[in-house]
Each structure stands twice: as C-alpha cells, then as structure tokens.
Amino acid sequence: MVIDPEGEILFQSKAFEEDISTVSLDLNKIKRLRLIDTRLREETQKIIEIISIKDKRKLPFILPKIKETPLNEAEIYQALITGLRDYFHKNGFKKAILGLSGGIDSSLVACLAVDALGKDKVIALFMPTEFTLQESFEDARILAKNLGIKLIEVPIQKIFETYREEIAKYLGFENFTVAEENLQARIRANLLFYMSNRKGYLVLSTSNKSELAVGYTTIYGDMSGGFAPIKDVYKTLVYKLARYRNTLKPDIPERVFKKAPSAELRPGQTDQDTLPPYEVLDIILKSYIEEGLSTQEIVEKLGKEIKKLSYDELASIVEKVIFMIKKAEYKRKQAPIGTKITKRAFGKDWCMPI
C-alpha cells in the first residue's frame, strides 16, 4: 500500500495475490506538507532537491486505486490458501496427504489443500476403527468425491489390536483408557508419515487453535504434521470458514456441520465430554490469549453472554480452561508450523515457559 503524509491510503494492492501496479504521487503536495511540519525541516531541503528534478519525459499521471479486498471469512480463507500454497511449493513437495475423518476440521483442511494445490496433488487417508461411525465414512467419501481427490481406506482396527496384544504381554493392561484413545491417533500419524517418507508427500495436520490451546489433541498423533493449515483458527471460526467455502462450491456434506464434534476414539464420545461448548471455550481462549484479560475480567465478559450460569460456575469454567492452557504448553512447543491469522498465534507470538 501507499500512504500519503496525512495518513490517507492512496493505493492498496490485491489481498493475498500477486499484483503489480504503477502509482503516481503528487510531489508538490508532499513538498508543501513537509515545509509546514517543523519536525521535518532539517530533511526538507534534501527532499525538495529530489522532487524538484524535472523529468523531461511526459508521463501520464495515474490515479492511485484501492483494489477491493475480500472481507471477513473470505479474506482469512484466502490467507490460509496462500500460506499453504507457498510453503508447499517453496519447499519442493510433490503432493500433500491428510487424514480425512468425516469431521469439520479435516473437511476444511481438505478444501484448503485442493484450493491451494489442485486436486491432483492431494491424497486423503480414511483410517477407521470399531469406534468410527458409518456416517463419518459416508461423509468423508462424499467430500473426497466432490473435491475430486483420491481417498484411500486403511482400516487400523487390526493394527490397534496387535499393538495392545503385544504390549499386554509385558504390562497386562485390560481396561480401556485414554492411552488406548491416543494410540489410535498415533497409528494414524504413523501411516501418514510412512506415506510421506515413501512418496515425498507433505503431511497436513488437521488440529485447530482451540484444540492446541487446551491440549485436546494427541501429541505425535492427530497434531503431528509437516504443516498445520488451521493451527491459528479457532473451532468456531473453522465452522464459519467451512460455511464460506460451501458458498463457493458446496463440497462439504451438510451433516458434517450438524453432528456433534467427536474424535471417535471410544463409544459415544463427543468433544463436550471434556471441554465446554466451543462457543464458550473460544470466548475464554481469545480473551486470555489475545487480549490478556484476567480470570475475573473473562468471567465478567462471559456473564454478559451466558445468563443462566452463576458467577462461581463461570469462574470454575474459566479457571479450568486456563489451567488446561498452561498444562498443554509442552505440546505446543512441539507442534508443526502453520499460517498466522490472529493477533497472537502460538509460536513466536506466544513466548511462555513450560
């Protein structure tokens, strides 16, 4: 962009696109304003000498133009595409691969990948277990067909059982715990990185900012990847971006938007078994991470949005979330890189000790 001495934007290029333009400046206006400003008088004579040089060529005066910028979700979506496309091409990858679960996060990442790289450069793996719903497979298949990408089904139930049987010889575990849940995610990551190693593919992580913030993601599992396109995207924004993408081309099945978010790592599991509703969680996260508000300030802010809960109940939720943020710091230190779109992204913006 070009800004005049009065702070007005004279010219602005296209957002997140290559753009070349010629801009003519009113040098006499600059000269007048510099003579008036006492702070610039020492430099003014030098400037006057420069802008007083007469150009013998007769050049047309081209009026500056502010080019239209996409708004809200459209601008963010274009930013995410640009980040993914540049990282992919500048690092010499052949194709990108991701785990497609039939959920909203992987659906959005698949759309971003296709829009950034082209359908021929994107491969998806669907890796079900006994806990994977039939609906999820149907939604993943429909999305892959709509996007025109290759979908490979690799059931991991047998691999999962073999892992448990082998380790049980030494540990004797019989009950089903969170370790079994995380094991499924890590098996999936293993398969994705095996394909990456063999074929030179870029593994795309499908974890979002809300999950990374509170640690609701498996380290060396679903948070693993070479690049994380939605690393800086809160869960509520994931839904908005997916809705926006469907206005361009309705590739994501409607059922994906309506079903309760779930990792599908045990029977009947939903994200809200562990977390507050994302509408509440994201308010807390933004307030704490980006605005730096205290617990009390966040509770007061939440109270204006949620009337049915008491101050003490809200305070308990906020304290729990902040505790989870701090506890998950070690995971974020090992997370893949991704495109920054918020005021404070995890990484260089978030310098917290473990």
C-alpha positions in Angstrom: 0.0 0.0 0.0 1.0 3.7 -0.4 0.1 6.1 2.3 0.3 9.9 1.9 1.8 12.3 4.5 -1.7 12.9 6.0 -2.1 9.2 6.7 -4.6 8.5 3.9 -4.3 5.3 1.9 -3.7 6.3 -1.7 -3.2 2.9 -3.1 -3.7 -0.7 -2.0 -2.8 -3.9 -3.9 -4.9 -7.1 -4.0 -5.0 -9.2 -0.9 -3.0 -12.4 -0.9 -2.5 -12.3 -4.7 0.5 -11.3 -6.9 -0.2 -7.8 -8.1 1.9 -5.2 -10.0 0.7 -1.6 -10.3 2.1 1.8 -11.1 1.3 4.7 -8.8 1.8 8.4 -9.5 2.4 10.7 -6.5 1.6 14.4 -6.1 5.1 15.5 -5.1 4.1 19.1 -4.7 1.6 18.1 -2.0 4.4 16.3 -0.2 6.6 19.3 -0.5 4.0 21.6 0.9 3.3 19.4 3.9 6.9 18.9 4.7 7.6 22.6 4.7 4.7 23.0 7.2 5.9 20.3 9.5 8.6 21.7 11.8 9.8 18.2 12.7 10.9 17.6 9.1 12.6 20.9 8.3 16.1 19.5 8.6 15.3 17.0 5.9 13.1 19.1 3.8 15.7 20.8 1.7 17.0 17.3 0.6 13.5 16.2 -0.2 12.9 19.4 -2.2 16.0 18.9 -4.2 14.9 15.4 -5.1 11.3 16.2 -6.0 12.3 19.4 -7.9 14.2 17.4 -10.5 12.3 17.9 -13.7 11.7 14.7 -15.7 11.9 15.5 -19.4 9.7 12.6 -20.3 6.0 13.4 -20.4 4.5 10.7 -18.3 0.7 10.3 -17.6 -0.5 10.9 -14.1 -2.0 7.6 -13.0 -4.6 7.9 -10.3 -4.0 5.6 -7.3 -6.6 2.9 -6.9 -7.6 1.0 -3.8 -8.3 -2.6 -5.0 -11.1 -4.5 -3.5 -10.2 -6.6 -0.5 -12.2 -9.7 0.5 -13.9 -9.3 3.9 -14.0 -11.5 7.0 -14.1 -15.2 6.2 -13.2 -14.7 2.5 -10.0 -12.8 3.4 -9.0 -15.4 6.1 -9.7 -18.2 3.7 -7.5 -16.6 1.0 -4.7 -16.1 3.6 -4.8 -19.7 4.6 -4.6 -20.8 0.9 -1.7 -18.5 0.3 0.3 -19.8 3.3 -0.3 -23.4 2.4 0.5 -23.0 -1.3 3.7 -21.0 -0.7 5.0 -23.4 1.9 4.2 -26.4 -0.3 5.8 -25.1 -3.5 8.8 -23.4 -2.0 9.8 -26.5 -0.1 9.6 -28.8 -3.2 6.8 -31.2 -2.1 5.2 -33.4 -4.7 1.8 -33.9 -3.0 0.0 -33.3 0.2 -1.6 -36.0 2.3 -4.0 -35.8 5.3 -6.2 -38.0 7.4 -9.8 -37.5 6.4 -12.2 -38.4 9.3 -15.5 -37.0 8.1 -15.3 -34.2 10.7 -15.3 -30.5 10.2 -11.6 -29.9 10.7 -10.3 -32.4 8.2 -13.0 -31.4 5.8 -11.9 -27.8 5.9 -8.2 -28.7 5.5 -9.0 -30.9 2.5 -10.8 -28.0 0.9 -7.9 -25.6 1.6 -5.5 -28.2 0.2 -7.4 -28.6 -3.1 -8.0 -24.9 -3.5 -4.3 -24.2 -2.8 -2.6 -27.0 -4.6 -5.1 -28.6 -7.0 -7.0 -31.8 -6.6 -4.2 -33.9 -8.3 -1.8 -33.0 -5.6 -4.0 -34.0 -2.6 -4.5 -37.5 -1.2 -6.6 -38.5 1.8 -6.5 -41.5 4.1 -9.6 -42.7 5.9 -8.4 -44.9 8.8 -11.4 -46.3 10.7 -11.6 -48.4 13.8 -14.6 -50.0 15.5 -15.5 -46.6 17.0 -15.8 -44.9 13.6 -19.3 -44.2 12.7 -20.7 -45.2 9.3 -21.8 -41.7 8.8 -18.2 -40.5 9.1 -17.1 -42.8 6.3 -20.0 -41.7 4.1 -19.3 -38.0 4.7 -15.5 -38.5 4.0 -16.3 -40.4 0.8 -18.8 -37.7 -0.4 -16.3 -34.9 0.3 -13.5 -36.7 -1.5 -15.7 -37.3 -4.5 -16.9 -33.7 -4.5 -13.3 -32.4 -4.3 -12.1 -35.0 -6.9 -9.3 -36.3 -4.7 -8.1 -39.8 -4.1 -9.4 -41.4 -0.9 -7.6 -44.5 0.4 -9.3 -46.5 3.1 -6.9 -48.1 5.5 -8.7 -49.8 8.5 -6.5 -49.7 11.6 -8.5 -51.9 13.9 -6.3 -54.9 13.4 -3.1 -52.8 13.9 -4.6 -51.3 17.0 -5.5 -54.7 18.5 -2.0 -56.0 17.7 -0.4 -53.1 19.5 -2.5 -53.8 22.6 -1.9 -57.6 22.5 1.8 -57.2 22.2 2.2 -54.7 25.0 -0.2 -56.6 27.2 2.3 -59.4 27.4 4.5 -57.0 29.5 2.1 -54.6 31.1 -1.1 -56.7 31.4 -3.5 -53.8 30.8 -7.0 -54.9 30.1 -9.2 -51.8 30.8 -9.7 -49.2 28.1 -8.2 -45.8 29.0 -7.1 -42.6 27.3 -3.9 -44.3 26.3 -5.9 -46.6 24.0 -7.6 -43.5 22.6 -4.3 -41.8 21.9 -2.8 -45.0 20.4 -5.4 -44.9 17.6 -4.4 -41.3 16.8 -0.7 -42.2 16.8 -1.2 -45.2 14.5 -2.9 -42.9 12.0 0.0 -40.5 12.2 2.4 -43.4 11.6 0.7 -44.3 8.4 0.6 -40.7 7.2 4.3 -40.3 7.8 5.1 -43.6 6.2 3.4 -42.4 3.0 5.2 -39.1 3.4 8.6 -40.8 3.7 8.0 -43.2 0.8 6.5 -40.6 -1.6 7.8 -37.2 -0.5 4.3 -36.0 0.5 3.6 -33.2 2.9 1.6 -34.3 5.9 -1.1 -31.8 6.8 -2.2 -31.6 10.4 -5.9 -31.0 11.0 -5.7 -29.6 14.5 -7.2 -26.2 15.2 -6.2 -23.5 17.6 -8.9 -24.3 20.2 -7.6 -27.9 20.5 -3.9 -26.8 20.6 -4.8 -24.2 23.3 -6.2 -26.7 25.8 -4.3 -29.8 24.7 -7.3 -31.6 23.3 -5.1 -33.2 20.6 -2.7 -36.1 20.7 1.0 -35.3 20.6 2.6 -37.5 17.9 -0.9 -38.3 16.8 -3.5 -36.0 15.2 -1.5 -32.9 16.0 1.5 -34.2 14.0 2.3 -32.9 10.5 4.7 -31.1 8.3 2.3 -28.1 8.1 -0.8 -27.1 10.1 -3.1 -25.0 7.8 -5.7 -24.3 10.6 -3.2 -24.0 13.5 -4.3 -20.4 14.2 -8.0 -21.0 13.5 -10.4 -21.3 16.5 -13.0 -24.1 16.3 -16.0 -21.6 15.9 -14.1 -20.0 13.0 -13.5 -23.4 11.4 -17.3 -23.7 11.1 -17.6 -20.2 9.6 -14.8 -20.8 7.1 -16.3 -24.2 6.1 -19.7 -22.4 5.6 -18.0 -19.8 3.5 -16.2 -22.4 1.4 -19.6 -24.1 0.7 -20.9 -20.9 -0.7 -18.3 -21.1 -3.4 -18.9 -24.8 -4.0 -21.0 -27.0 -1.7 -18.4 -29.8 -1.3 -18.7 -30.4 2.5 -21.8 -32.5 3.3 -24.4 -30.7 5.5 -24.3 -33.5 8.1 -20.7 -32.5 8.9 -21.9 -29.2 10.2 -24.7 -30.6 12.3 -23.2 -33.6 14.1 -21.5 -33.1 17.5 -17.7 -32.8 17.2 -16.1 -36.0 18.2 -12.6 -37.7 18.0 -14.4 -41.1 17.7 -11.8 -42.8 19.9 -14.3 -44.6 22.2 -18.1 -45.4 22.0 -20.4 -42.4 22.1 -17.6 -39.8 22.5 -18.1 -36.1 21.9 -15.7 -33.2 22.5 -18.0 -31.7 25.1 -17.4 -34.7 27.4 -14.1 -32.9 28.2 -14.5 -29.3 27.0 -17.0 -26.5 27.5 -19.1 -25.8 24.4 -16.8 -24.3 21.7 -18.9 -21.1 21.7 -17.9 -20.6 25.3 -14.4 -22.0 25.1 -13.4 -19.8 22.2 -14.5 -16.6 24.1 -12.3 -17.7 27.0 -9.4 -18.5 24.7 -9.5 -15.3 22.8 -9.9 -13.2 25.9 -6.9 -14.9 27.6 -4.6 -15.5 24.7 -5.1 -12.4 22.5 -6.5 -9.8 24.9 -4.6 -10.8 28.1 -7.6 -10.5 30.3 -7.6 -11.7 33.9 -9.8 -14.5 35.2 -12.2 -12.0 36.7 -12.4 -9.9 33.6 -13.1 -13.1 31.5 -15.8 -14.2 33.9 -17.5 -10.8 33.7 -17.3 -10.9 29.9 -18.8 -14.3 29.8 -21.5 -13.3 32.2 -22.8 -10.9 29.6 -23.1 -13.7 27.1 -24.3 -16.5 29.4 -27.1 -15.5 31.8 -28.0 -19.0 33.0 -24.8 -19.7 35.0 -23.8 -18.0 38.2 -20.5 -16.1 38.7 -19.0 -19.0 40.6 -19.9 -21.5 37.9 -18.4 -19.3 35.2 -15.3 -18.8 37.3 -14.9 -22.5 37.7 -15.1 -23.0 33.9 -12.6 -20.2 33.2 -10.1 -21.4 35.8 -10.3 -25.0 34.4 -9.6 -23.7 30.8 -6.7 -21.5 31.9 -5.2 -24.5 33.7 -5.6 -26.6 30.6 -3.8 -23.9 28.5 -0.9 -23.8 30.8 -0.7 -27.6 31.1 -0.6 -28.1 27.3 2.4 -25.8 26.8 4.8 -28.7 26.2 2.6 -29.9 23.4 2.5 -26.6 21.6 6.3 -26.3 21.8 6.4 -29.5 19.6 3.6 -28.6 17.2 4.1 -28.1 13.4 4.2 -24.7 11.9 1.1 -23.0 10.4 -0.3 -19.8 8.9 -0.8 -16.9 11.4 -4.1 -15.1 11.0 -4.8 -13.8 14.5 -3.2 -11.1 16.6 -1.4 -13.7 18.7 -0.6 -17.0 17.3 1.1 -19.9 19.1 4.8 -19.8 18.3 6.7 -16.6 18.1 3.8 -14.6 19.4 3.3 -16.8 22.4 6.5 -16.9 24.5 5.5 -18.8 27.6 7.7 -21.0 29.7 6.8 -24.7 30.1 
